[in-house]
Amino acid sequence: MEVALASDLTFTMVGTPADVRHVMLGEDGALKAARRGSVLIDMTTSEPSLAVEIFEAARDRGVDSVDAPVSGGDVGARAATLSIMIGGDAVAVERARPLLELMGKTIVHQGGPGAGQHTKMVNQILFASGIVGVCEALVYGFRAGLSLETVLESVGSGAAGSWALSNLGPRMLASDFAPSFSIEHFIKDLEIALAEARRLDLALPGLALAHQLYIALRAQGGPAKGVQALILSLAHLSSIEWAGG
């Protein structure tokens, strides 16, 4: 998807780093068509190194480039409450801010080119381990014979509360696995994070575990489902036929 929202601002959000490269840097890409002094804003979750490459290629043509991935899921998109994490030149970011404010509630300039993508990787690493914990906790409560609806009442507002628990927990209980964010795209994000972790010489076992669990879920027939379908994979490990709350 590519949308020009103003004469000098072009926003893109596509699926994968390969798509970003094609749309931004391809023969018929946005950069080729961009006027000098305009700003390209890519909101795809993509590779930090690619964001830097696009920034440098754009600068050579007198164009600004901003990486601005988002978090908040379908709920945040509909309510215009997305968290938008931005990397790029401060002047370009401020030019884009009025339009970003139509989509998001938390809009933070994180630093230079690629900083928005690095921040999104922090977000995905947090979410990856967090949703594993949500699924394990609900499987435990299910096997213990608890009413999971009332469990969520107790734990959702305490120290263990999280966006995943409050927003995806009820979907898991209702066996609603429609994709607000698809497994295929999440696996893509986790693989970007793992590649960056290797480059930074980091051991992130929680991230690696979440990646393997999602690979297993995909192999079990779940690529078209949403990330909350991980509960099915965790339940399967304990021979539980998941029936929600």
Secondary structure as UniProt FT lines:
FT   STRAND          2..6
FT   TURN            7..8
FT   STRAND          9..12
FT   HELIX           17..25
FT   TURN            27..28
FT   HELIX           30..33
FT   TURN            36..37
FT   STRAND          39..42
FT   HELIX           48..60
FT   TURN            61..62
FT   STRAND          64..67
FT   STRAND          70..71
FT   HELIX           73..79
FT   STRAND          82..87
FT   HELIX           90..100
FT   TURN            101..103
FT   STRAND          104..111
FT   TURN            113..114
FT   HELIX           115..143
FT   TURN            144..145
FT   HELIX           148..155
FT   TURN            156..157
FT   TURN            159..160
FT   HELIX           164..168
FT   HELIX           169..173
FT   TURN            174..175
FT   HELIX           183..199
FT   TURN            200..201
FT   HELIX           205..219
FT   TURN            220..221
FT   TURN            223..224
FT   HELIX           227..229
FT   HELIX           230..237
FT   TURN            238..239
//
